[in-house]
Amino acid sequence: MTVSTKKYISAPLTLPIIIAGLLFSNAACSNQSAVSTNAESTEYKEVKTSATDSPMSSEKPAFTTKAVATFSEPWAMTALPKLDNEPLKLLVTQKSGELFVVNTATGVKTAITGVPNVAYGGQGGLGDIILAPDFATSNNLYISYAEAGKGGERNKFGAKVIKARLTGLNTSSPSLQEITSIWQQKPKVKGQAHYSHRLLFSPDGQYLYISSGERQKKEPAQDMSMNLGKIIRLYPDGSVPADNPFVDNSNEVVAQFWSIGHRNVLGMAFDDSGRLWAHEMGPRGGDEFNLIESGNNYGWPVVSNGRNYSGTPIPDHDTHPKFAAPKISWTPVISPSSMSKYTAGTHNDFPAWRGDFLMGGLSSKALIVVDVNDDNTASERYRYDMGERIRSVLAVDGQVWMLEDGSDSNLLRLSPK
């Protein structure tokens, strides 16, 4: 089934920008098959880091991969509740605006209609998808996407989050109904990069966390008048919790903030102790893995363990201790794209990973396994060379699924050797 989606394509680029785009076609957070209109649209390409460059245990689990289905520019996935002996089904988004339900036993994909029009281009398009905590009874889910501005915001873009009800799931024509706006980036700006727009519910289902990128503009991350470069915390209906750290500020936008000073957060997850962790793309070096705590400022663009694309230095975190420093910093970059915590369930395919975070790597073409400790420290535990850019990784019921990046990309099932 074909989904009709209105697309907003970037205007033609000038020759210097096109040349720059070609030089950095495998860059960290840009998609290989899309070009952004932003003059600083492409991430710096670091030298590839091999699996042997990170600390490895002699008991490193091995696995094989099996392709289950193929997608064009997939971005995110989430699992539907598994019923009895039925095969697991996944919801998968494609940047260009398509949403599918996938039968993992057969590889059959069924298009879901009713997806809003998305601003497709650069790093923008259809983004994250998660189930509402009460999905079993409400069939509600949450979706993020890039939206084009209108009127005075024409030719500007911003992320938006909606809630929708999924109907007809077990039919040949499922659809999204009762779409409600939950949140949006303010203001919309020019360029189509660093939306972030990752979605995550707290373990108790009470709070919705949204990562809001600084749209490759730098300064908004420290600007308290706009919600760019922040991590947002809301109730599921989009209202603001009274215990948010900046809720007493007279600006209603500031009341949304949980933490500030972020660049491009593309992965968030809670650990077994209820701590929130996030990874963040650095500029030319300095990818970060952070413990996210209420009211903290993570320093971008004032500090970074990387450099500007021009090569000019940025002060390191240790020069400004008032900013929260990363628990792990990567140079060369790994270009982290997603994150999922491994928990054993009906299956326990990888017991050595239990409680660890699984991260997809774009320029590193890797699966990275990160361990966190009770003393708030963290370390890279394993790294696997996947040979392809990894856009999304998802641990479900003790199994692991992975989406490659770009056109003609595989949905992979990882099986232990």
N, C-alpha and C positions, 0 to 999 in steps of 0.2 A: 504494500500500500504506500502511495506517495503522499507526503505531507507538503502542502503548499505553504511556503514561508516567504514573506517579503524580506528582501535582503538590502542592506545599506552597504554599498561597496565604496571604498575610498576613492577619491579623485586621483587621476594619474599623477605620478610623482615626477619630480625633476630628476635629471640624469645623475647628479651626484648622490642623491638619496638612493636611487635604484642601485648604483654601484655599491654603496655601503651595505645595502640589504643583501646583495649577492655575496659580499665578502663575509657576512655574518649569518649565512643562511642556516647554520646549525646552532644558532645562538640559544642562550639559556631559556628565556621565557617567551620568545617569539615562536610561532608555529611555522614549520617548514613550508607550508603551502599557503601562507597568508603574509601580506605585507602591511605594515602600519603606516599611517600618514605622519606619525610623530617623528620629528627630526632625530630624536634619540630613541627610536622605536626598538632597535634590536639590542639584545643583551650581548655582553662581551663573551667571546668564545675562548674559554681556557683550554689548555692542553688536556687531553683526555687522561683521566686518572684510572689506572688499572686496578683490578681487585686486590692485587698484591700490595698496593700502597697503604691499605688500612690494616689495623691489627686484626688478625684472624685466629680463631681457636682451631686446634687440631680436630675438634669435633664439629666443625662447620657442617650443617646439614646440606645434603645435595638433593636436587630435584630435577625432574623433567618437565617440559611444558607441552601442552596440547592446545592447538588452535580450535576454538569452539565456534566463532563467528567472526565476520569482518565488518569494519566500519570505516567511514570517511570522516576524519578529524573528530574522533570521540574526545570528550572532555571529562566526564564524570560518570559514576555508576553507584547504584545502591541496590540492596537486596530486598525483595519482597518477602513477607513472612512465608515460611515453608509449611505447607499443609500436608499432614500425614506422609504418605510415600510419594507424593508428587515431586518432580524434579525442581531444583532451585530455579527461580526466575529473577532476573536482574533488570532494572531500569537503566538505560544508557542514553546519555545526551550526546548529540553531535553539535559542534560549534555553529554550523550553518543553520541550525534551528529545528532539527529533527529529534524526536524522542521515541525510543523503542522499548518494548518489553521483550526480553530474550529468554527463551527456553534453553537452559544450559545443557540439557540432555540431548536435544536435537539440533541446536544452533538456529532454530527458526526465530526470526525477528518479526514482530508485529508493530507497525507504526501507531503511535498515539496521536490523535488529532487534538486541535484546540490549543496548541502551543502559541503563545503570543509572538508577534513580529519581533525579531531580534535585529540588532545592529551588528551585522556580520562583517568583520574586517580586522586586520591586525590580530590582536589577542582577544578581540571581542566576539561575542555571539552567545549562544546558549551555554550556560555554565553548569553550576552544581545542582544536585538534586538529593533531597533527604526525605524520609518519611516523617510525618507528624508522630509524636509519641503515642497518640491514640488512633493510629492508622487502622488498627484491627477493627475498630467500630466506626470510624469517621471516613476512612479512605482518603484522608487529606494528606497532601505532601507539599513540600516547599521547593521552589525553583529559583535560581538566580540567572540573570542574563544581562547583556549590554543593551541599553535602550538609546535610541537617537532622540535628541532634543527637538522641540518645536518652537515656533515663534522666535522669541528673543534668544533661545538656545539652539537655534538652527545650526547644523554642522558641529554640534557638540554632543558628547556622549557621557553616559554614566551607568553604573550598575543598578539593577533593580531586583527586589526580592518579592515574590508573590506566593500566596497559598492557593491551592486548587484541590478540587475533589476529583479523584480518578474513578471514572465510571466504565462499566463494560469490560472489566479486566479480563474476564474469561470468555470474551467474544472476539470476533474478528475485527471489531471496530471500537477499541477502547478510546476514550477521549477525556480531556480535562474540562471540568465544568466549575461553575461558581468561583471564578478567579477573583481573588482579593489582593490588593496591594498591601504589602507589609512594611517595606522600607525602600529607600533609594539614596544613591550618592548625591550629595549637594555640596557645591554646584556641579552641573555638568560642565565638562571642559573639552577642549579640542584634543585630538589624538585618540588612539585606540589601544592603549597599553595599560598594564598594571591595574586591572579592575580588581583582582584578587577574588572577591565574592564567593569565598568558601562558606559553607553553612554547617553548623554543628549544634545539636541539642546537648544540654547538660545531662549527666547520667540519670537525674531524677525527672527529666523531661520538663522542668519548669522554665528554663531559659533557653533562648535562641541566640547563638553567637554567630556574628557575621564578620568576616575579614574584609576590610575596605582598603584597597590599595591607594597609593598617593598619585596614581595616574601618570607616573613618570615625570611629575612636576617638582618633586623634592620638598619644597617649602610647606605644602599643605599638611605634611605629616606632623609639623609642630604648630600649625595654625588651629587655634581653638574655636574658630568661627565656622569651620567646615568639617564634615565627617570623612574626609579623605585621609589615608594613612593611619587609620585607627582600627581597633577591634571593637565591635559593637556588641552590646548585651541588651536583649529585649525580652519581653514576654512573648509567647507564641502568637498573640494577636497584634504584635507590633508596638504595644505600649511599653513605657519605660519603668523598670523596677525602681522602687524608692530607695534601695540601698546601692544603686550605682555610684561610683566614686565621685562623679562630677555633677550629681543630680541637683545640688543646691545652686548651681550656676544659673543665671537668669536666661541664658540661651538654651532653648529646648533641644537644639542639635547636640550641644555639649553633654547633655544629660544622657545621651545614648552611649557615651564612650565607656569602655571597660579599661582599655589601655591605649597609649598613643605612641607616636614616633616610629611607625612601621613603614616599610617600603612596599613589599609585595608578598603577602602571606598567602601561600597556596596549600597549606596543610595545617589542620588543627585536630587535636584529639585529647581526650582525658585518659590519664593512667588509672591503675587499679586503686590508687589512693585518692582519686578525685582531683588531682592537679591537672591544670590545662597547659598543654604544650603546643607550640607552633613552630613551623620552620618558615624561613623568609629568604627570598632571593637577594643576594648582595649585588653590588655593581660589578666592578672589575675585581672579582675576588670577594671573600667575606660573606658567603652564604651563612645563615644563622639558624641555630636551634635554640629556642627560648622557652623558659618557664614563664607563662603569662600570669601575672598577678594584678589584682585590682589597683588601678590608678598609676601603674608603672609607666615610665617613659623609656622607650627602647632606643632613642637617640638619633634615628635617621631624620635629616641628612647631616646633622651636626657631627656625628661619629659613625664610623664603620671600620671593620677590619679589612675592607677592600679599598680600592682607589676609584676615582672618577674614570669614565671611559677615555677621557683625554690623557689619562696617565697622571694627572695632578693628585697629590695625596689628600686623604681625608683623615683627620685625627682618629686614632684608635680609641676603642671604648675605655681603655685604662687611663686615658688622659682626662676623662670627664666621669668620675665615679658616680655622679648623681644619676647617670643613665644606667638602666639595667643592662648588664653585659650578657652576651650569649653563653649558653652552657657548652655549645660546640660551635666552632667556626671553621668553614672550609675554604681554603685557597690552595690549589685550584678549586673552582666551584663545582658543585655536583648538580646544580640547577634543580632543586627539589620541586616536585609537581603535585604531590598528594601525600596523604599519610593515613594509616589505619593501624589500630592496635590489634595484635594477635591474641585471641582468646580461644582456648579449647572449648569445644561444644560436643555435638554429636560425633564430630570428627576431631581428631587431634593429629593432623598430618605432620605438624612441625612442633613437637613438644619443647624443643630447645629454644623456640622463639616466644614461648608463653610470656605474656606481659610486655613484650618488646613492641616497638613501633616499626612498621614497614613503610618505607618511603620510596616513591618512584623518582628516578633521576632522568632529566632530559638530556643535557649535553653530556652527562656522564654515562648515559645509556645503561643505567644500573638499577638494581634493587638494593637499597641500603637498609640494614637492620640496626636500629638504635636502642640502646639499653638505658633506662633511667634508674636512679638509686634513691634510697630513702633520704639521703643528705642533700637532695636537690641537684646532684651532679648527673651528667649524662655522657655517654661515649658511643662512638660508632663501633658496633660489634662485628658485623659481617658486611661484605659488599660482594654482589654478584654481577658480573658482566653479562648483560642481556643482549648485547649486539644491536639493540634498537632503542630509540628514545621511549621512555616509559611515561605515559600521561597519567595513569591512575592505577592504584593498587588497593585492593579491598579484601580484608579478612572477614569471612562469614562462617560461623559455626565450625571453626577449626579447619576450614579450607581457605585457599588463597587464589584470588583472581586478579588479572592484570590486563590493562589496556595499553597497547602501543600507541604512539603518537603519529599524527599525520594521516594522509590518504592511504586507503587500502591497509588499514591497521587491524591487527588481530586482537580478539579477546582470548586471553590465555588462561588455562587452568594449570596451576602448579601442583605436581604430584611428587611425594617423596620417593627417593630411590631406595 
